[in-house]
Amino acid sequence: MVMDKRYNYREVEPKWQRKWEEWQIYRFDRSDVKRPAYSINTPPPYPSGEFHVGNALNHAYIDFAARYKRMRGYNVLFPQGWDCHGLPTEVRVERTVGKTKREIPEEEFLRLCREYTLQWIKPMKEAIKRLGCSIDWSTEYRTMDPDYWRRTQLSFVEMYRKGFVYRGEHPVFWCPRCETAIAEAEVEYKDTSRKLYYYYFMLENGDKVPVASTRPELLGACVALVVNPEDQRYKSIVGMSAYVPIYNRKIKILSDSEVDPNFGTGVVMVCTYGDKTDVRWQKRYNLPIIKLINERGLLTDEAGPLKGMKINEARKKIIELLKERRLYIKEEVIQSSVGTCWRCHTPVEILPKKQWFVKTMALREKVLEEALKIKWIPEHARLILENWVKGLDWDWTISRQRLFATPIPAWYCEKCG
């Protein structure tokens, strides 16, 4: 037998990969009750069409575990899934065709999503096979398939019956570009340079109090001012009323220990909603809710002279109005963190919306308790889960305002909603 001088991987590897599939050497035997089962449950990748080196590394790690457990006598379930739905697919399709979903008929947009998803899966699947991963391809699944919908919807129904899922109006993170709610864990915070604006509020006694904010365009949604109870500069005005500049709305001045007296002037606006602190204060003091920004990131009728403007446009306009009324003091550049959409990187807003939620806050202690019963490899990986659970401030939003997604199996009354 004459050996080739060079290893011809283009012929040899596909040949044996086909043989391995024909022989079903990686097949999970569902009828086997003698060997212990080892199930690999990993988040399926988004079918982007690009299987990069990071994907290869992660699959190699998983494949190491699968092969090791087989050699140790386990019946290994190593499936391959594709996370087809949601923001990643829709945003990529919009960029591919050069149009937003608003500019495309709904059925046509769904067809494009399915079509491009299948195109993007093909090269990724080929790359995984060429990598030599010991996947049982008979267990392959796609989240856009009806069978997967059925299983997901069954999970929703079971959680609803157990009281873990509910529908309610609550402040949620909202991406104005993607026009959908996103979960708190899907918000990416980025450090950036921003302007901090200083301006006056008039007090009911005729005096003025200086306020500093990076979001002056939210003045129309300002429902209170807050100072630190230990800040001697403002002790005398706690309990008094002030008037929101431009809007002339009368609001209360409160005290709260969460206020940082060293930031800005030490006087903070409570707006519905500028950040998570605003959400806490609004609930804590039962303050009114003013819906100033709509789903597309435009200011609503509540914004008065800023109605219909985009955020940045409204910010410039409100500063002009403050200067005209001689209420503007100064501005300075600071470093701060801005929450952005994990998929399109647009700055997110917090809007009060009716959505479906999972009661993650009620389950936090139970999750932490159960995490201690699991063997973690490496041990410190448990801290990732613990830090995530402890960092949650409200229940998990599971509904999305998307077209290409698994429908929530709920029906609504046309009269009462």
PLY file of the C-alpha trace (Angstrom):
ply
format ascii 1.0
element vertex 417
property float x
property float y
property float z
element edge 416
property int vertex1
property int vertex2
end_header
0.00 0.00 0.00
1.40 3.35 -1.01
0.78 6.19 1.41
0.22 9.69 0.11
3.07 12.03 0.96
0.59 14.54 2.29
-2.49 14.02 4.42
-5.47 14.85 2.20
-7.89 16.15 4.83
-10.38 17.29 2.18
-11.05 13.65 1.28
-10.23 11.71 4.44
-12.15 13.72 7.04
-15.52 13.99 5.21
-15.30 10.27 4.42
-14.96 9.21 8.05
-17.41 11.79 9.31
-20.02 10.28 6.99
-19.10 6.80 8.26
-19.49 7.89 11.90
-23.00 9.17 11.13
-23.91 5.99 9.22
-22.69 3.83 12.10
-24.51 6.05 14.61
-21.60 5.81 17.03
-22.73 8.98 18.82
-26.41 8.03 18.93
-28.20 8.52 22.25
-30.04 5.27 23.05
-33.42 6.23 24.53
-34.26 2.59 25.28
-31.09 2.02 27.36
-32.02 1.83 31.05
-28.82 0.15 32.23
-26.19 2.80 31.57
-26.38 6.13 33.44
-27.47 9.01 31.19
-25.33 12.11 30.73
-27.28 15.00 29.21
-25.55 18.02 27.69
-27.84 21.06 27.79
-26.12 24.10 26.30
-27.68 27.30 24.90
-28.02 26.80 21.13
-26.13 29.35 19.01
-27.81 32.00 16.89
-27.61 30.95 13.22
-25.53 33.87 12.04
-23.86 31.90 9.25
-20.44 32.47 10.81
-18.91 29.74 12.96
-16.00 31.72 14.41
-13.08 30.56 16.53
-14.97 31.34 19.77
-17.77 28.98 18.69
-15.20 26.32 17.84
-13.55 26.66 21.26
-16.87 26.33 23.11
-17.89 23.29 21.07
-14.50 21.70 21.71
-14.98 22.08 25.48
-18.39 20.43 25.27
-17.09 17.68 22.98
-14.31 16.88 25.49
-16.97 16.21 28.13
-19.15 14.14 25.78
-16.28 11.88 24.67
-14.94 11.47 28.20
-18.34 10.44 29.55
-18.85 7.91 26.74
-15.52 6.32 27.57
-16.64 6.15 31.20
-19.70 4.14 30.17
-22.39 6.82 30.06
-25.27 7.00 27.58
-24.56 10.55 26.33
-27.18 12.92 24.93
-25.31 15.56 22.89
-27.88 17.46 20.76
-27.40 20.44 18.46
-29.95 23.25 18.44
-30.36 26.56 16.63
-31.79 29.61 18.39
-33.62 31.02 15.37
-36.07 33.47 16.90
-36.00 36.97 18.27
-33.94 40.10 17.97
-30.71 38.69 16.49
-32.49 37.20 13.47
-34.84 40.13 12.88
-32.08 42.74 13.16
-29.82 40.78 10.82
-32.59 40.32 8.26
-33.37 44.05 8.38
-29.71 44.86 7.76
-29.47 42.26 4.99
-32.47 43.56 3.02
-31.88 47.22 3.93
-35.37 47.75 5.34
-37.01 47.71 8.77
-39.84 45.34 9.61
-42.23 48.32 9.47
-41.43 48.68 5.75
-42.13 45.02 4.89
-45.51 43.20 4.96
-45.68 40.89 7.99
-45.94 37.59 6.10
-43.12 38.61 3.77
-40.90 39.52 6.72
-41.56 36.17 8.39
-40.75 34.37 5.15
-37.45 36.27 4.89
-36.59 35.39 8.49
-37.16 31.67 7.89
-35.38 31.71 4.54
-32.26 33.49 5.78
-32.17 31.42 8.97
-31.98 28.20 6.94
-29.25 29.73 4.77
-27.22 30.74 7.84
-27.62 27.34 9.55
-26.16 25.42 6.61
-22.53 26.69 6.75
-22.49 26.58 10.55
-23.68 22.98 10.59
-21.03 22.03 8.05
-18.35 23.74 10.14
-19.40 21.85 13.29
-19.27 18.56 11.40
-15.84 19.37 9.96
-14.66 20.19 13.48
-15.41 16.55 14.33
-17.81 17.15 17.23
-19.46 13.96 18.48
-23.00 15.31 18.16
-26.04 13.09 17.76
-27.55 14.81 14.72
-30.80 12.88 15.07
-31.55 15.20 18.02
-31.02 18.42 16.03
-33.71 21.06 16.66
-34.61 24.58 15.56
-36.56 26.98 17.75
-38.67 28.10 14.77
-40.11 24.60 14.25
-43.71 23.94 15.43
-42.58 21.01 17.60
-40.27 23.31 19.54
-43.07 25.90 19.83
-45.29 23.21 21.37
-42.74 22.37 24.06
-42.04 26.02 24.87
-45.74 26.86 25.07
-46.36 23.85 27.31
-43.69 25.16 29.69
-45.44 28.54 29.73
-48.83 26.97 30.49
-47.41 24.85 33.30
-45.64 27.84 34.86
-48.84 29.92 34.58
-50.87 27.23 36.33
-48.29 27.09 39.13
-48.46 30.86 39.57
-44.92 31.58 38.36
-46.03 33.65 35.33
-48.26 36.72 35.28
-49.24 39.64 33.07
-49.02 43.15 34.44
-47.95 46.71 33.80
-44.48 47.43 35.10
-41.49 49.52 34.01
-39.44 47.50 31.52
-36.28 48.08 29.57
-37.28 49.05 26.05
-35.21 49.30 22.87
-36.66 52.10 20.70
-34.79 50.85 17.63
-36.01 47.24 17.90
-39.34 48.41 19.39
-39.51 45.68 22.01
-39.11 45.04 25.70
-35.88 43.32 26.72
-34.91 41.60 29.95
-32.66 43.30 32.48
-29.92 40.77 31.74
-30.03 41.78 28.05
-29.00 45.37 28.81
-25.32 46.05 28.16
-23.82 48.97 30.07
-21.15 51.03 28.37
-18.98 53.74 29.87
-19.18 56.98 27.93
-18.69 60.74 28.16
-21.94 62.65 28.73
-22.94 66.18 29.57
-24.29 66.98 33.02
-26.63 69.97 32.83
-27.31 72.38 35.71
-30.50 74.43 35.95
-32.91 75.91 38.49
-36.27 74.83 39.87
-38.37 77.58 41.45
-39.58 76.94 45.01
-43.04 77.81 46.29
-41.51 80.57 48.47
-39.93 82.27 45.47
-36.40 80.94 46.03
-34.50 78.78 43.54
-32.81 75.38 43.97
-30.14 74.10 41.55
-30.56 70.65 39.99
-28.15 68.64 37.82
-29.11 65.90 35.35
-27.82 64.15 32.23
-31.43 63.83 31.00
-33.01 67.32 31.01
-35.34 66.22 28.22
-37.19 64.21 30.90
-38.32 67.37 32.73
-41.82 66.72 31.40
-41.90 63.48 33.41
-40.40 64.93 36.60
-42.67 64.00 39.54
-40.47 64.91 42.54
-37.12 66.25 43.71
-35.05 64.26 46.21
-32.17 65.23 48.52
-30.12 63.29 51.05
-31.56 63.68 54.58
-28.05 64.34 55.93
-27.30 67.10 53.42
-27.31 70.29 55.52
-27.66 72.49 52.44
-31.20 71.33 51.77
-32.69 70.37 55.13
-34.89 73.46 55.13
-36.58 72.68 51.81
-37.55 69.05 52.48
-41.35 68.87 52.44
-41.69 72.05 50.40
-43.00 72.19 46.84
-41.14 73.20 43.68
-42.25 73.99 40.15
-40.95 72.03 37.18
-39.34 74.51 34.77
-41.06 74.92 31.38
-44.02 72.80 32.55
-44.82 74.73 35.75
-46.07 71.55 37.46
-46.05 71.57 41.26
-44.06 68.70 42.79
-42.86 67.71 46.28
-39.28 67.77 47.61
-38.46 64.48 49.38
-35.47 63.10 51.26
-33.89 59.70 50.65
-30.58 58.19 51.75
-29.95 56.82 48.23
-29.16 60.34 47.00
-25.43 60.98 46.58
-24.89 64.50 47.96
-21.57 64.73 46.12
-23.04 64.22 42.65
-24.04 67.37 40.81
-25.83 69.73 43.16
-27.07 67.01 45.51
-30.65 67.60 44.31
-32.01 64.83 42.06
-35.02 64.73 39.76
-37.35 61.73 39.94
-38.63 61.13 36.41
-40.74 58.28 35.06
-38.37 56.84 34.11
-34.72 57.86 33.75
-33.12 54.88 35.48
-33.77 52.03 37.92
-33.49 54.39 40.90
-36.44 56.36 39.52
-38.44 53.13 39.42
-37.68 52.42 43.09
-38.51 55.98 44.20
-41.73 56.10 42.21
-42.94 52.94 43.94
-41.54 53.86 47.35
-43.31 57.24 47.48
-46.34 56.33 45.33
-45.57 59.06 42.82
-47.60 59.60 39.63
-46.46 58.11 36.32
-46.06 60.33 33.27
-45.48 58.49 29.99
-43.13 60.86 28.19
-41.49 58.56 25.62
-43.26 56.20 23.21
-42.22 52.84 21.76
-40.29 54.48 18.90
-38.25 56.71 21.17
-40.24 59.84 20.35
-41.60 62.23 22.97
-45.35 62.07 23.57
-48.00 64.77 24.01
-46.97 64.97 27.68
-43.71 66.59 26.50
-45.50 69.76 25.41
-43.05 71.82 23.29
-40.89 68.70 22.78
-43.74 66.55 21.38
-42.69 64.29 18.48
-38.97 64.91 18.91
-36.24 62.29 19.19
-34.29 62.11 22.46
-31.18 64.03 21.36
-33.26 66.63 19.53
-35.44 67.14 22.62
-32.38 67.52 24.84
-31.08 70.40 22.73
-34.49 72.05 22.63
-35.08 71.91 26.39
-31.70 73.55 27.04
-32.66 76.35 24.65
-35.92 76.86 26.55
-34.14 76.88 29.91
-31.72 79.51 28.63
-34.60 81.66 27.36
-36.16 81.62 30.84
-32.79 82.29 32.50
-32.98 79.03 34.44
-29.92 77.45 32.81
-26.72 77.47 34.90
-23.97 75.48 33.18
-22.94 72.13 31.77
-19.92 69.86 32.20
-18.67 66.59 30.75
-18.67 63.56 33.04
-17.99 59.85 32.68
-21.03 57.65 33.24
-22.59 54.35 32.26
-25.36 54.06 29.65
-27.59 51.01 29.21
-27.82 49.75 25.62
-29.66 47.00 23.74
-27.51 43.87 23.66
-28.28 43.28 19.98
-28.35 46.68 18.22
-26.49 48.73 20.91
-29.08 51.51 20.93
-29.49 53.26 24.31
-32.51 51.77 26.07
-35.34 53.54 27.83
-37.46 52.41 30.78
-41.13 52.47 29.83
-44.20 51.34 31.80
-45.66 48.55 29.64
-48.08 45.68 30.01
-45.97 42.54 29.58
-45.66 38.93 30.70
-43.27 38.28 33.59
-41.74 35.35 35.47
-41.67 35.81 39.25
-37.89 35.77 39.50
-37.86 37.99 42.59
-40.02 35.51 44.53
-37.80 32.62 43.40
-34.43 34.22 44.17
-33.83 32.57 47.54
-34.95 29.17 46.24
-32.55 29.43 43.28
-29.64 30.33 45.57
-30.56 27.46 47.89
-30.71 24.90 45.06
-27.45 26.19 43.56
-25.64 25.01 46.70
-26.79 21.43 46.00
-25.16 21.35 42.54
-21.59 20.24 41.91
-19.99 23.09 39.97
-16.89 22.62 37.83
-15.03 24.82 38.48
-16.47 25.62 41.89
-16.27 29.41 41.45
-18.67 29.21 38.47
-21.51 29.15 41.02
-20.70 32.77 41.85
-21.69 33.81 38.32
-25.22 32.55 38.98
-25.33 33.99 42.50
-24.18 37.44 41.38
-26.74 37.43 38.55
-29.59 36.44 40.90
-28.64 38.98 43.56
-28.35 41.72 40.93
-31.97 41.40 39.74
-34.15 44.38 40.68
-37.49 43.21 39.30
-39.22 40.26 37.68
-37.99 38.87 34.36
-39.78 40.15 31.25
-40.46 37.19 28.95
-42.74 38.80 26.34
-41.27 40.54 23.32
-42.83 42.73 20.65
-41.44 40.65 17.80
-42.81 39.02 14.65
-40.38 36.11 14.34
-40.92 34.42 17.70
-42.82 31.75 19.59
-46.36 33.04 20.22
-47.41 33.24 23.87
-50.46 30.93 24.21
-52.78 33.53 25.74
-56.05 34.98 24.49
-57.31 38.42 25.48
-60.80 39.81 25.93
-61.52 42.43 23.24
-63.52 44.54 25.72
-61.29 44.64 28.81
-57.95 43.53 27.37
0 1
1 2
2 3
3 4
4 5
5 6
6 7
7 8
8 9
9 10
10 11
11 12
12 13
13 14
14 15
15 16
16 17
17 18
18 19
19 20
20 21
21 22
22 23
23 24
24 25
25 26
26 27
27 28
28 29
29 30
30 31
31 32
32 33
33 34
34 35
35 36
36 37
37 38
38 39
39 40
40 41
41 42
42 43
43 44
44 45
45 46
46 47
47 48
48 49
49 50
50 51
51 52
52 53
53 54
54 55
55 56
56 57
57 58
58 59
59 60
60 61
61 62
62 63
63 64
64 65
65 66
66 67
67 68
68 69
69 70
70 71
71 72
72 73
73 74
74 75
75 76
76 77
77 78
78 79
79 80
80 81
81 82
82 83
83 84
84 85
85 86
86 87
87 88
88 89
89 90
90 91
91 92
92 93
93 94
94 95
95 96
96 97
97 98
98 99
99 100
100 101
101 102
102 103
103 104
104 105
105 106
106 107
107 108
108 109
109 110
110 111
111 112
112 113
113 114
114 115
115 116
116 117
117 118
118 119
119 120
120 121
121 122
122 123
123 124
124 125
125 126
126 127
127 128
128 129
129 130
130 131
131 132
132 133
133 134
134 135
135 136
136 137
137 138
138 139
139 140
140 141
141 142
142 143
143 144
144 145
145 146
146 147
147 148
148 149
149 150
150 151
151 152
152 153
153 154
154 155
155 156
156 157
157 158
158 159
159 160
160 161
161 162
162 163
163 164
164 165
165 166
166 167
167 168
168 169
169 170
170 171
171 172
172 173
173 174
174 175
175 176
176 177
177 178
178 179
179 180
180 181
181 182
182 183
183 184
184 185
185 186
186 187
187 188
188 189
189 190
190 191
191 192
192 193
193 194
194 195
195 196
196 197
197 198
198 199
199 200
200 201
201 202
202 203
203 204
204 205
205 206
206 207
207 208
208 209
209 210
210 211
211 212
212 213
213 214
214 215
215 216
216 217
217 218
218 219
219 220
220 221
221 222
222 223
223 224
224 225
225 226
226 227
227 228
228 229
229 230
230 231
231 232
232 233
233 234
234 235
235 236
236 237
237 238
238 239
239 240
240 241
241 242
242 243
243 244
244 245
245 246
246 247
247 248
248 249
249 250
250 251
251 252
252 253
253 254
254 255
255 256
256 257
257 258
258 259
259 260
260 261
261 262
262 263
263 264
264 265
265 266
266 267
267 268
268 269
269 270
270 271
271 272
272 273
273 274
274 275
275 276
276 277
277 278
278 279
279 280
280 281
281 282
282 283
283 284
284 285
285 286
286 287
287 288
288 289
289 290
290 291
291 292
292 293
293 294
294 295
295 296
296 297
297 298
298 299
299 300
300 301
301 302
302 303
303 304
304 305
305 306
306 307
307 308
308 309
309 310
310 311
311 312
312 313
313 314
314 315
315 316
316 317
317 318
318 319
319 320
320 321
321 322
322 323
323 324
324 325
325 326
326 327
327 328
328 329
329 330
330 331
331 332
332 333
333 334
334 335
335 336
336 337
337 338
338 339
339 340
340 341
341 342
342 343
343 344
344 345
345 346
346 347
347 348
348 349
349 350
350 351
351 352
352 353
353 354
354 355
355 356
356 357
357 358
358 359
359 360
360 361
361 362
362 363
363 364
364 365
365 366
366 367
367 368
368 369
369 370
370 371
371 372
372 373
373 374
374 375
375 376
376 377
377 378
378 379
379 380
380 381
381 382
382 383
383 384
384 385
385 386
386 387
387 388
388 389
389 390
390 391
391 392
392 393
393 394
394 395
395 396
396 397
397 398
398 399
399 400
400 401
401 402
402 403
403 404
404 405
405 406
406 407
407 408
408 409
409 410
410 411
411 412
412 413
413 414
414 415
415 416
